[in-house]
Amino acid sequence: MKAEIIVDVKRCARCGEDHQKVVFKKLTRPGPRHQYWAPCPKNQEPIMMRVVEMDTAQAKDAETNGEQMEVKTFVFSKE
């Protein structure tokens, strides 16, 4: 997994607001529930996140030549 992921956060678990382009860093010792964290831009409390891999999808543009690409979703924790 990448060391950093940039994600838009909707309804932040720490302040309830939306944030754009939050930089999440990989935890040194990730657990089963959390792999990444970022400070809330409003109050600096930690936002915890894990990456969940979904089914593969076919890219239809010439740039990828129809190869499979992974589709991921991000899960944020209120804990």
N, C-alpha and C positions, 0 to 999 in steps of 0.2 A: 504494500500500500504506500501511497505517497506520504511524504513527511508533512505536507501542508495541503489543504483543500480550501478553496474560496467558495463560499456559499451565501446565498441570500436567506435570511432567517425571517420567517413569518411568525408573529406572536411569540416573541422571545420568552423562554421559560423564566427568565430572571426579571424582566421589566414589563413584558406584555406588548412591547412595540415591535414594529418591523424594522429590520436592519438590512442594508445592502452590502454585499461583498465583504463578509466577515471572514477573516483568515483563521481557520481551524488548524491546530497543530496536533500531530500524533502524540498520544500519551507514551511516556517512556515504558510504562508497564500497563498496556491496555488490558481491560477485563472483558468478560463476555457481554456486558451491557454498554460499555463506553470504549471507543477507540480514539476519539479526538476531543479536543476542548478549545474554547476561545473565550476571552473575556467579553462580557456584555459591553457594547460601546457606551451605554448610558451609565451603568453603575459598577462596572468592572468585575462583577461576580461571574463565576465560570458557567459557561453554557456547555453541556456535555452532549456528544453526538456519536452515533455509530453509523457505518455505511452498510447498507443491505443491497446485495446484488440481486437483480431481477433477471427475467428471461432475456436472451439475446434478441437483437432486432437486426433487420437487414437495412443497410444504408443504400439508398437509391440514387445517389449522385455520382458523377464521374470521378470526383476526387477520391472517394474510397473504393471505387470499382466494385460496388455491391458486396463488400466484405462484411462479416458480422462485426458488430460493435456491442460492447456491454452497456446495459442500461442500469443505472444505479439510482437508488433513492436514499435520502438522508433522514435519519430518525433522531429527533432531539428528545432529551430526557428532562422531566420536570423535577428530578431528584437532585 
